[in-house]
């Protein structure tokens, strides 16, 4: 079986143009040929640079500038994911004592309240885990907002509060500040959410 052969034929105008270029090249002096070869190589290198190297280089520089921002966003997403998981455990009621303490400490951090969280003996009432929150000279308004959000975030209820207005070094009461100790216990059914 014979396969048909295909011949590429160039248009006559291109054939004429190629022949003219060959004749002109043959008429050039060796020095001129060298200069034209060097100029062609420089033009070819410039075209390769502009088409392939420069776009990749620009993209690399742009991505290098964006990398810190993307890392920050990834850290934020990780933090939100961890918070969502802890909130899921809170709402499902499956928190260990350490998770409860950590949720309480995290909620204090988010509210901007400097306080210490420690285990406490529960006051009168149902036995179980109790947590004591100690703070000194915090903003009273922020403290009250935080107290309102505690049951929903941690499934704890306020069992005991010992609050006072702190004084400055001259013995004057500080306005808008509070110091004290709060004791939280697990919320009983029907409370805390």
MIVEX-574244 format. One record per residue (C-alpha): x, y, z; residue number from 1. Coordinates in nm, 4 decimals. Layout:
N
<x->X, y->Y, z->Z, num->NUM> $
...
// end
This chain:
193
<x->0.0000, y->0.0000, z->0.0000, num->1> $
<x->0.1390, y->0.3322, z->-0.1037, num->2> $
<x->0.0788, y->0.6289, z->0.1150, num->3> $
<x->0.0233, y->0.9597, z->-0.0562, num->4> $
<x->0.3068, y->1.2040, z->-0.0176, num->5> $
<x->0.2411, y->1.5585, z->0.0778, num->6> $
<x->0.4594, y->1.8374, z->-0.0368, num->7> $
<x->0.4576, y->2.1693, z->0.1289, num->8> $
<x->0.4592, y->2.4357, z->-0.1263, num->9> $
<x->0.5234, y->2.7926, z->-0.0324, num->10> $
<x->0.3374, y->3.0757, z->-0.1934, num->11> $
<x->0.5285, y->3.2267, z->-0.4856, num->12> $
<x->0.5581, y->3.5644, z->-0.3106, num->13> $
<x->0.7424, y->3.4051, z->-0.0164, num->14> $
<x->0.9689, y->3.2085, z->-0.2494, num->15> $
<x->1.0620, y->3.5340, z->-0.4288, num->16> $
<x->1.1197, y->3.7132, z->-0.0970, num->17> $
<x->1.3490, y->3.4327, z->0.0264, num->18> $
<x->1.5496, y->3.4346, z->-0.2965, num->19> $
<x->1.5914, y->3.8148, z->-0.2773, num->20> $
<x->1.7091, y->3.7887, z->0.0854, num->21> $
<x->1.9644, y->3.5182, z->-0.0089, num->22> $
<x->2.1031, y->3.7333, z->-0.2908, num->23> $
<x->2.1338, y->4.0357, z->-0.0631, num->24> $
<x->2.3023, y->3.8275, z->0.2074, num->25> $
<x->2.5535, y->3.6940, z->-0.0462, num->26> $
<x->2.6390, y->4.0511, z->-0.1556, num->27> $
<x->2.7169, y->4.1629, z->0.2014, num->28> $
<x->3.0719, y->4.1866, z->0.3254, num->29> $
<x->3.1760, y->3.9396, z->0.5992, num->30> $
<x->3.1880, y->4.2214, z->0.8562, num->31> $
<x->2.8307, y->4.3272, z->0.7733, num->32> $
<x->2.7131, y->3.9660, z->0.7975, num->33> $
<x->2.8716, y->3.9396, z->1.1438, num->34> $
<x->2.7046, y->4.2638, z->1.2565, num->35> $
<x->2.3648, y->4.1536, z->1.1246, num->36> $
<x->2.4052, y->3.8123, z->1.2940, num->37> $
<x->2.4902, y->3.9815, z->1.6249, num->38> $
<x->2.1974, y->4.2259, z->1.5849, num->39> $
<x->1.9637, y->3.9334, z->1.5083, num->40> $
<x->2.0879, y->3.7437, z->1.8144, num->41> $
<x->2.0345, y->4.0505, z->2.0354, num->42> $
<x->1.6851, y->4.1042, z->1.8906, num->43> $
<x->1.6048, y->3.7338, z->1.9399, num->44> $
<x->1.7294, y->3.7434, z->2.2996, num->45> $
<x->1.5190, y->4.0553, z->2.3642, num->46> $
<x->1.2107, y->3.8857, z->2.2219, num->47> $
<x->1.2698, y->3.5724, z->2.4330, num->48> $
<x->1.3198, y->3.7901, z->2.7420, num->49> $
<x->1.0053, y->3.9967, z->2.6778, num->50> $
<x->0.7867, y->3.6963, z->2.5952, num->51> $
<x->0.9056, y->3.4382, z->2.8489, num->52> $
<x->1.1389, y->3.5704, z->3.1190, num->53> $
<x->0.9950, y->3.9137, z->3.2038, num->54> $
<x->0.6314, y->3.8006, z->3.2632, num->55> $
<x->0.7477, y->3.5166, z->3.4899, num->56> $
<x->0.9858, y->3.7490, z->3.6739, num->57> $
<x->0.7109, y->4.0091, z->3.7273, num->58> $
<x->0.4703, y->3.7415, z->3.8497, num->59> $
<x->0.7334, y->3.6066, z->4.0893, num->60> $
<x->0.7956, y->3.9538, z->4.2354, num->61> $
<x->0.4197, y->4.0087, z->4.2728, num->62> $
<x->0.3711, y->3.6731, z->4.4476, num->63> $
<x->0.6689, y->3.7388, z->4.6737, num->64> $
<x->0.4972, y->4.0582, z->4.7912, num->65> $
<x->0.1684, y->3.8750, z->4.8476, num->66> $
<x->0.3176, y->3.5823, z->5.0420, num->67> $
<x->0.3217, y->3.7520, z->5.3858, num->68> $
<x->-0.0388, y->3.8642, z->5.3378, num->69> $
<x->-0.1441, y->3.5131, z->5.2375, num->70> $
<x->0.0349, y->3.3654, z->5.5388, num->71> $
<x->-0.1451, y->3.6107, z->5.7659, num->72> $
<x->-0.4778, y->3.5179, z->5.6088, num->73> $
<x->-0.3976, y->3.1462, z->5.6468, num->74> $
<x->-0.3191, y->3.1978, z->6.0159, num->75> $
<x->-0.6475, y->3.3856, z->6.0563, num->76> $
<x->-0.8373, y->3.1020, z->5.8852, num->77> $
<x->-0.6650, y->2.8482, z->6.1132, num->78> $
<x->-0.7624, y->3.0521, z->6.4200, num->79> $
<x->-1.1225, y->3.0797, z->6.3007, num->80> $
<x->-1.1309, y->2.7066, z->6.2303, num->81> $
<x->-1.0038, y->2.6297, z->6.5799, num->82> $
<x->-1.2595, y->2.8693, z->6.7276, num->83> $
<x->-1.5390, y->2.7105, z->6.5245, num->84> $
<x->-1.4347, y->2.3657, z->6.6475, num->85> $
<x->-1.4310, y->2.4833, z->7.0080, num->86> $
<x->-1.7708, y->2.6478, z->6.9647, num->87> $
<x->-1.9005, y->2.3248, z->6.8122, num->88> $
<x->-1.7799, y->2.1361, z->7.1197, num->89> $
<x->-1.9380, y->2.4007, z->7.3412, num->90> $
<x->-2.2755, y->2.3789, z->7.1720, num->91> $
<x->-2.2692, y->2.0006, z->7.1706, num->92> $
<x->-2.1799, y->1.9929, z->7.5424, num->93> $
<x->-1.8729, y->1.7738, z->7.4945, num->94> $
<x->-1.6068, y->1.9938, z->7.6567, num->95> $
<x->-1.3442, y->1.8588, z->7.8920, num->96> $
<x->-1.2390, y->2.0558, z->8.1994, num->97> $
<x->-0.9284, y->2.1867, z->8.0191, num->98> $
<x->-1.1334, y->2.2845, z->7.7112, num->99> $
<x->-1.3768, y->2.4704, z->7.9368, num->100> $
<x->-1.0917, y->2.6549, z->8.1080, num->101> $
<x->-0.9359, y->2.7373, z->7.7697, num->102> $
<x->-1.2704, y->2.8587, z->7.6293, num->103> $
<x->-1.3132, y->3.0830, z->7.9325, num->104> $
<x->-0.9568, y->3.2194, z->7.8958, num->105> $
<x->-1.0031, y->3.2710, z->7.5192, num->106> $
<x->-1.3272, y->3.4610, z->7.5722, num->107> $
<x->-1.1467, y->3.6878, z->7.8227, num->108> $
<x->-0.8681, y->3.7491, z->7.5694, num->109> $
<x->-1.1163, y->3.8332, z->7.2921, num->110> $
<x->-1.2895, y->4.0792, z->7.5253, num->111> $
<x->-0.9558, y->4.2394, z->7.6149, num->112> $
<x->-0.9844, y->4.1598, z->7.9852, num->113> $
<x->-0.6650, y->4.0735, z->8.1720, num->114> $
<x->-0.7643, y->3.8031, z->8.4184, num->115> $
<x->-0.6502, y->3.4749, z->8.5685, num->116> $
<x->-0.8593, y->3.1598, z->8.5339, num->117> $
<x->-0.8128, y->2.8884, z->8.7967, num->118> $
<x->-1.0104, y->2.5896, z->8.9239, num->119> $
<x->-1.2327, y->2.6664, z->9.2214, num->120> $
<x->-1.4424, y->2.4711, z->9.4638, num->121> $
<x->-1.8054, y->2.5093, z->9.3616, num->122> $
<x->-2.0306, y->2.7135, z->9.5892, num->123> $
<x->-2.3520, y->2.5569, z->9.7147, num->124> $
<x->-2.5320, y->2.3824, z->9.4370, num->125> $
<x->-2.4640, y->2.0960, z->9.1992, num->126> $
<x->-2.1219, y->1.9342, z->9.2208, num->127> $
<x->-1.8971, y->1.9685, z->8.9211, num->128> $
<x->-1.6245, y->2.1762, z->8.7734, num->129> $
<x->-1.6050, y->2.5362, z->8.8914, num->130> $
<x->-1.3780, y->2.8117, z->8.7634, num->131> $
<x->-1.2604, y->3.1249, z->8.9388, num->132> $
<x->-1.1791, y->3.4359, z->8.7345, num->133> $
<x->-0.9672, y->3.6978, z->8.9152, num->134> $
<x->-0.9100, y->4.0457, z->8.7722, num->135> $
<x->-0.7894, y->4.3852, z->8.8852, num->136> $
<x->-0.8813, y->4.7304, z->8.7514, num->137> $
<x->-1.0543, y->4.6245, z->8.4289, num->138> $
<x->-1.3090, y->4.8334, z->8.2389, num->139> $
<x->-1.6468, y->4.7711, z->8.4016, num->140> $
<x->-1.8423, y->4.8143, z->8.0770, num->141> $
<x->-1.6267, y->4.5549, z->7.8979, num->142> $
<x->-1.6585, y->4.3211, z->8.1941, num->143> $
<x->-2.0396, y->4.3419, z->8.1865, num->144> $
<x->-2.0472, y->4.2737, z->7.8104, num->145> $
<x->-1.8182, y->3.9769, z->7.8610, num->146> $
<x->-2.0346, y->3.8437, z->8.1456, num->147> $
<x->-2.3386, y->3.8521, z->7.9180, num->148> $
<x->-2.1572, y->3.6418, z->7.6552, num->149> $
<x->-2.0076, y->3.3763, z->7.8875, num->150> $
<x->-2.3049, y->3.1350, z->7.8994, num->151> $
<x->-2.3285, y->3.1136, z->7.5208, num->152> $
<x->-1.9537, y->3.0685, z->7.4683, num->153> $
<x->-1.8668, y->2.8304, z->7.7502, num->154> $
<x->-2.1865, y->2.6743, z->7.8895, num->155> $
<x->-2.0993, y->2.8191, z->8.2286, num->156> $
<x->-2.3165, y->3.0272, z->8.4566, num->157> $
<x->-2.2144, y->3.2862, z->8.7120, num->158> $
<x->-2.2459, y->3.1296, z->9.0574, num->159> $
<x->-2.0745, y->3.3882, z->9.2749, num->160> $
<x->-1.9443, y->3.7427, z->9.2262, num->161> $
<x->-1.7303, y->3.9568, z->9.4524, num->162> $
<x->-1.6811, y->4.2927, z->9.2762, num->163> $
<x->-1.5480, y->4.6238, z->9.4035, num->164> $
<x->-1.4376, y->4.9587, z->9.2669, num->165> $
<x->-1.0597, y->4.9892, z->9.2892, num->166> $
<x->-0.8849, y->5.2975, z->9.4261, num->167> $
<x->-0.5828, y->5.4890, z->9.2998, num->168> $
<x->-0.2660, y->5.5549, z->9.5030, num->169> $
<x->-0.4404, y->5.8532, z->9.6750, num->170> $
<x->-0.7335, y->5.6401, z->9.7916, num->171> $
<x->-0.9852, y->5.7837, z->9.5402, num->172> $
<x->-1.2266, y->5.5461, z->9.3701, num->173> $
<x->-1.1506, y->5.4835, z->9.0028, num->174> $
<x->-1.4429, y->5.5582, z->8.7738, num->175> $
<x->-1.5508, y->5.2871, z->8.5285, num->176> $
<x->-1.3130, y->5.0234, z->8.6684, num->177> $
<x->-1.3778, y->4.7006, z->8.8567, num->178> $
<x->-1.1739, y->4.4456, z->9.0495, num->179> $
<x->-1.2836, y->4.1181, z->9.1966, num->180> $
<x->-1.3432, y->3.7475, z->9.1689, num->181> $
<x->-1.6117, y->3.5637, z->8.9730, num->182> $
<x->-1.6932, y->3.1943, z->9.0169, num->183> $
<x->-1.8554, y->3.0021, z->8.7301, num->184> $
<x->-2.0160, y->2.6587, z->8.7388, num->185> $
<x->-2.1576, y->2.4422, z->8.4597, num->186> $
<x->-2.4952, y->2.5703, z->8.3429, num->187> $
<x->-2.7888, y->2.3591, z->8.4487, num->188> $
<x->-3.0565, y->2.2514, z->8.2021, num->189> $
<x->-3.2570, y->2.5447, z->8.0720, num->190> $
<x->-2.9850, y->2.7955, z->8.1523, num->191> $
<x->-2.6770, y->2.9192, z->7.9767, num->192> $
<x->-2.8069, y->2.9281, z->7.6175, num->193> $
// end
